[in-house]
């Protein structure tokens, strides 16, 4: 079965929902046509001329990038500048570009989680809470002979998750009444007569991101021509998403020793270290990409050392004065870890589609 660009977008927006992106961010389909049939996908951090050339050489017609290919507003598109040339090149070559940025940073299995797991951290917890998913109560009225089918459809669509428990529902039995009128084709009863039917009310909890999917799945197996259901917003919050993670090492080590682990696990030659290199650490925070001073307080209170990138000079001074220890492994190196994972989830979803990790991207900085 042909895979369309829109199919990949739909999956990516379930995997890394756009609503998780920061307000200033730009995520989604940057260039392309949702109806294009996709032959191959290539994942990358940045869309560069080298990545475009590699995509063309490998017959790739969809690129999924981490950093937004179009970020700031464009006033013109022409061949006078690099961005314009790349946009025109992509369009002429029929290569679609989709970008998932800060939403991919914070989602399950996203950049921060991959960074923490690459460094071997355990017992992961969110460093600083960012957003929580809204929860809804879905209640649907079902005839007795269809209860199991509807309950199964709800569970398969992802409803009913409470903590580490799945398929959580509650049912109550009662009598439903209705009168089929002209133009109806009732599953039960006859036109013009008031019917009394033994029904069950099935209740379950649904997160906002999958609410439409769950309702569609429920309706697809429900026998009634007109399905009666209610949706109630809940005061309870669902899954938490946040900036970075905090985890633990297997044993207490010095900052200098853990810096060697960082270099080895991320395959980098050198890192920058701020603070006391002899300090002993057990709890490690990770924050992918460029450091944000918004998390400074959370790091100070929750972790012995922070792994991040692109720390600015004055932020480094503040860190030293606060007694913090930080290992700056660079923007590229703290985010490249997501590419194999992203390729893996795309391969798992689209089993007949070839997904490539590009091999042309490199850290723009050289250490001599």
Rosetta blueprint (number, residue, H / E / L):
1 X L
2 X L
3 X L
4 X E
5 X H
6 X H
7 X H
8 X H
9 X H
10 X H
11 X H
12 X H
13 X H
14 X H
15 X H
16 X L
17 X L
18 X H
19 X H
20 X H
21 X L
22 X L
23 X L
24 X L
25 X L
26 X L
27 X L
28 X E
29 X E
30 X E
31 X E
32 X L
33 X L
34 X L
35 X L
36 X L
37 X E
38 X L
39 X L
40 X E
41 X E
42 X E
43 X E
44 X E
45 X L
46 X L
47 X L
48 X L
49 X H
50 X H
51 X H
52 X H
53 X H
54 X H
55 X H
56 X H
57 X H
58 X L
59 X L
60 X L
61 X L
62 X E
63 X E
64 X E
65 X E
66 X L
67 X L
68 X L
69 X L
70 X L
71 X L
72 X L
73 X L
74 X L
75 X L
76 X L
77 X L
78 X L
79 X L
80 X L
81 X L
82 X H
83 X H
84 X H
85 X H
86 X H
87 X H
88 X H
89 X H
90 X H
91 X H
92 X H
93 X H
94 X L
95 X L
96 X E
97 X E
98 X E
99 X E
100 X L
101 X L
102 X H
103 X H
104 X H
105 X H
106 X H
107 X L
108 X L
109 X L
110 X L
111 X H
112 X H
113 X H
114 X H
115 X H
116 X H
117 X H
118 X H
119 X L
120 X L
121 X L
122 X E
123 X E
124 X E
125 X E
126 X E
127 X E
128 X E
129 X E
130 X E
131 X E
132 X E
133 X E
134 X E
135 X E
136 X E
137 X E
138 X E
139 X E
140 X E
141 X E
142 X E
143 X E
144 X H
145 X H
146 X H
147 X H
148 X H
149 X H
150 X H
151 X H
152 X H
153 X H
154 X H
155 X H
156 X H
157 X L
158 X L
159 X L
160 X L
161 X L
162 X E
163 X L
164 X L
165 X E
166 X L
167 X L
168 X L
169 X E
170 X E
171 X E
172 X E
173 X E
174 X E
175 X E
176 X E
177 X E
178 X E
179 X E
180 X L
181 X L
182 X L
183 X L
184 X L
185 X L
186 X L
187 X L
188 X L
189 X L
190 X L
191 X L
192 X L
193 X L
194 X E
195 X E
196 X E
197 X E
198 X E
199 X E
200 X E
201 X E
202 X E
203 X E
204 X E
205 X E
206 X E
207 X E
208 X H
209 X H
210 X H
211 X H
212 X H
213 X H
214 X H
215 X H
216 X H
217 X H
218 X H
219 X H
220 X H
221 X H
222 X L
223 X L
224 X L
225 X L
226 X L
227 X L
228 X L
229 X E
230 X E
231 X E
232 X E
233 X E
234 X E
235 X E
236 X E
237 X E
238 X E
239 X E
240 X E
241 X E
242 X E
243 X E
244 X E
245 X E
246 X E
247 X E
248 X E
249 X E
250 X E
251 X E
252 X E
253 X E
254 X E
255 X H
256 X H
257 X H
258 X H
259 X H
260 X H
261 X H
262 X H
263 X H
264 X H
265 X H
266 X H
267 X L
268 X L
269 X L
270 X L
271 X L
272 X E
273 X E
274 X E
275 X L
276 X L
277 X L
278 X L
279 X L
280 X E
281 X E
282 X E
283 X E
284 X E
285 X E
286 X E
287 X E
288 X E
289 X E
290 X E
291 X L
292 X L
293 X H
294 X H
295 X H
296 X H
297 X H
298 X H
299 X H
300 X H
301 X H
302 X H
303 X L
304 X L
305 X E
306 X E
307 X E
308 X E
309 X E
310 X L
311 X L
312 X L
313 X H
314 X H
315 X H
316 X H
317 X H
318 X H
319 X H
320 X H
321 X H
322 X L
323 X L
324 X L
325 X L
326 X E
327 X E
328 X E
329 X L
330 X L
331 X H
332 X H
333 X H
334 X H
335 X H
336 X L
337 X L
338 X H
339 X H
340 X H
341 X H
342 X H
343 X H
344 X H
345 X H
346 X H
347 X H
348 X H
349 X H
350 X L
351 X L
352 X L
353 X L
354 X E
355 X E
356 X E
357 X E
358 X L
359 X L
360 X L
361 X L
362 X L
363 X L
364 X L
365 X L
366 X L
367 X L
368 X L
